[in-house]
Amino acid sequence: MLAASVLSDSALEHYRGGFENPGMFAPLASAAVVLACSLASSLGGSRRAAPYATAIAVGAAGLGFHAYNVLRRPGGLSWANLFYAAPLGAPAALALAGTIGLAARPVAQGSATIAGLPAGRALCGLAAFGLAGTSAEAALLHFRGAFQHPAMWVPVTVPPVTALLLAGAALPGPARPRRTTWRTTRFLLDACTWLGALGMVFHARGIARQMGGWRNWSQNVLAGPPLPAPPSFSALALAGRAAL
């Protein structure tokens, strides 16, 4: 699901940019391959490491390109450039999708550890990191939108708290967190899962409020709220729930 969100979001943003640089096709190809490999492995196919490692490399390179795009503009690292230049969080999401794919390989093969760490704790840590980063990206874009709707506060408040609880579950300690903490974490993970779906509804409404609404979809999907972005919360919450 995370790879699908990255693929759709990158396709929209890079299409809006006219694929000015040939390298803008790379994240689309990488995310599509990761998505195909993940679907194949879920149906019983083998889970190869190369596509996921490639996604990590492409995501890291994309993060460098996006950072360069921000810094080369007049004003350098400024709010305006963070708002309107290439988004730093998008390539990081591709790298995270590759990392989660790699981490899932030993688990699918029956291993109880990932890189020497208990599998559940390692995946909780990855999901926590992803939720925190995705929430930071949402905070930046919703701040740009002046939090004009109260619902815009939800993705910048609920996921960070969930990430903190997941990070706590990833730390060394009892094999299972206290029942109250565990129940609270599960509840918040469920909330984040629904947050992705409801976020798409709110973003679709935001597109409908643009001039011409959905009748002018070819322009408003590019100019309005990013429709493929909210499902990232659902993907990471489901990963955290499985790890917990």
C-alpha positions in Angstrom: 0.0 0.0 0.0 2.9 2.4 0.8 4.5 1.6 -2.6 1.1 2.3 -4.3 0.8 5.6 -2.5 4.4 6.6 -3.5 3.8 5.5 -7.1 0.6 7.5 -7.5 1.9 10.6 -5.7 5.2 10.6 -7.6 3.4 10.2 -10.9 1.1 13.2 -10.2 3.9 15.4 -8.9 6.4 14.6 -11.7 3.7 14.8 -14.4 2.9 18.3 -13.0 6.7 19.0 -13.3 6.6 17.9 -17.0 9.2 15.2 -16.2 11.8 17.9 -16.8 14.6 15.6 -15.7 14.8 12.0 -17.0 15.6 10.9 -13.5 12.0 11.8 -12.6 10.9 8.5 -14.2 13.1 6.4 -11.8 10.9 6.6 -8.7 7.8 5.6 -10.7 9.6 2.5 -12.1 11.1 1.6 -8.7 7.8 2.0 -6.8 5.9 0.0 -9.5 8.5 -2.9 -9.3 8.3 -2.9 -5.5 4.5 -2.9 -5.7 4.5 -5.8 -8.1 7.1 -7.8 -6.1 5.1 -7.2 -2.9 1.9 -8.4 -4.5 3.6 -11.5 -6.0 5.2 -12.4 -2.6 1.8 -12.1 -0.9 0.5 -14.7 -3.4 3.3 -17.1 -2.5 6.1 -15.9 -4.8 9.7 -15.5 -3.8 10.7 -12.1 -2.2 13.9 -10.9 -3.9 16.1 -8.3 -2.2 17.2 -6.4 -5.3 13.9 -4.4 -6.0 13.7 -3.3 -2.4 17.4 -2.4 -2.2 17.0 -0.4 -5.5 14.0 1.5 -4.0 16.2 2.5 -1.1 18.9 3.7 -3.4 16.5 5.6 -5.7 14.8 7.1 -2.6 18.1 8.3 -1.2 19.1 9.8 -4.5 15.7 11.4 -4.9 16.1 12.9 -1.4 19.4 14.5 -2.5 17.8 15.9 -5.7 14.9 17.3 -3.8 17.1 18.9 -1.2 19.2 20.4 -4.0 16.0 21.7 -5.6 15.1 23.4 -2.3 18.5 24.9 -1.6 19.3 26.2 -5.1 16.3 28.5 -5.1 16.6 32.1 -3.9 16.4 32.2 -0.2 17.8 28.6 0.2 16.3 26.8 3.2 13.2 28.9 3.7 9.6 28.3 4.5 8.6 29.4 1.0 11.0 26.9 -0.6 9.9 24.1 1.7 6.3 24.8 0.8 6.6 25.1 -3.0 9.9 23.3 -4.1 10.3 19.5 -4.4 8.8 17.8 -1.3 11.5 16.2 0.8 9.2 13.6 2.3 8.2 11.9 -1.0 11.6 10.2 -1.9 12.0 9.3 1.8 8.7 7.4 1.6 10.1 5.3 -1.4 13.2 4.5 0.6 11.0 3.5 3.6 8.9 1.2 1.3 12.1 -0.5 0.2 13.3 -0.8 3.8 10.1 -2.4 5.0 10.1 -4.8 2.0 13.7 -5.8 2.9 12.7 -6.2 6.6 9.8 -8.4 5.7 11.9 -10.9 3.8 13.4 -12.7 6.8 10.0 -12.7 8.5 8.4 -14.3 5.5 11.1 -17.0 5.7 10.2 -17.7 9.3 13.0 -15.8 11.0 12.3 -14.3 14.4 14.9 -11.6 14.0 15.8 -8.8 11.6 19.4 -7.7 11.6 19.8 -9.3 15.0 16.8 -7.5 16.5 13.5 -9.1 17.4 11.3 -8.9 14.3 8.3 -7.3 16.0 10.4 -4.6 17.7 12.3 -3.8 14.4 9.1 -3.4 12.4 7.5 -1.3 15.2 10.5 1.0 15.0 10.3 1.3 11.2 6.5 2.0 11.4 7.1 4.6 14.1 9.7 6.3 12.0 7.4 6.3 9.0 4.4 7.7 10.9 6.5 10.5 12.4 8.0 11.4 9.0 4.6 11.3 7.2 3.1 13.4 9.9 5.9 16.0 9.5 5.2 16.2 5.8 1.5 16.6 6.4 2.2 19.3 9.0 4.3 21.3 6.5 1.6 21.1 3.8 -1.3 21.8 6.2 0.6 24.7 7.7 0.9 26.0 4.1 -2.9 25.7 3.9 -3.2 27.6 7.2 -5.1 24.7 8.8 -8.2 26.2 7.3 -10.3 23.1 8.3 -10.2 21.7 11.9 -9.7 18.2 10.4 -6.3 19.2 9.1 -5.0 19.0 12.7 -5.8 15.3 13.0 -2.9 13.9 10.8 -0.4 16.1 12.8 -1.6 15.1 16.2 -2.8 11.4 16.2 0.1 9.8 14.2 2.9 11.4 16.2 1.4 10.1 19.5 1.0 6.7 17.8 4.6 6.8 16.6 5.8 7.5 20.2 3.9 4.5 21.5 5.2 2.3 18.7 8.7 3.5 19.4 8.2 2.6 23.0 7.2 -0.9 21.9 10.4 -1.1 19.8 12.7 -0.4 22.8 14.2 -3.2 24.9 12.0 -4.3 27.8 9.2 -6.7 28.5 8.3 -9.0 25.7 4.8 -7.4 25.6 3.9 -3.9 26.7 1.4 -3.4 29.6 -2.2 -4.2 28.6 -3.4 -0.6 28.8 -0.5 0.7 26.7 -1.0 -2.1 24.2 -4.7 -1.4 23.9 -4.1 2.3 23.5 -1.5 1.7 20.8 -3.8 -0.7 18.9 -6.7 1.8 19.1 -4.5 4.6 17.8 -3.2 2.4 15.0 -6.7 1.6 14.0 -7.5 5.4 14.0 -4.5 6.0 11.8 -5.7 3.3 9.4 -9.0 5.0 9.1 -7.3 8.4 8.9 -5.8 7.4 5.5 -9.2 6.6 4.1 -10.9 9.7 5.5 -8.0 11.8 4.4 -8.6 10.8 0.8 -12.3 11.8 1.2 -11.3 15.2 2.5 -8.7 15.7 -0.2 -11.3 14.7 -2.8 -13.6 17.3 -1.3 -10.8 19.8 -1.6 -10.4 19.0 -5.3 -14.2 19.4 -5.7 -14.0 22.9 -4.2 -11.5 24.0 -6.8 -12.7 26.0 -9.8 -14.7 23.6 -12.0 -14.6 20.8 -9.4 -14.2 17.3 -10.7 -15.4 18.4 -14.1 -12.1 20.0 -14.4 -10.3 17.0 -12.9 -7.3 17.1 -15.2 -6.2 20.5 -13.7 -7.6 20.2 -10.2 -6.1 16.9 -9.4 -2.7 18.5 -10.0 -3.5 21.8 -8.3 -5.6 20.5 -5.4 -4.8 18.5 -2.2 -2.7 15.4 -3.1 -5.2 12.6 -3.4 -2.7 9.6 -3.1 -0.9 11.0 0.0 -3.2 10.0 3.0 -3.1 6.2 2.3 0.5 6.3 3.5 -0.9 6.6 7.1 -3.0 3.5 6.5 -0.1 1.5 5.1 2.2 2.4 8.0 -0.5 1.9 10.6 -1.2 -1.6 9.2 2.5 -2.4 9.3 2.7 -1.3 12.9 -0.4 -3.2 13.9 1.0 -6.4 12.4 4.3 -5.9 14.2 2.7 -5.1 17.5 
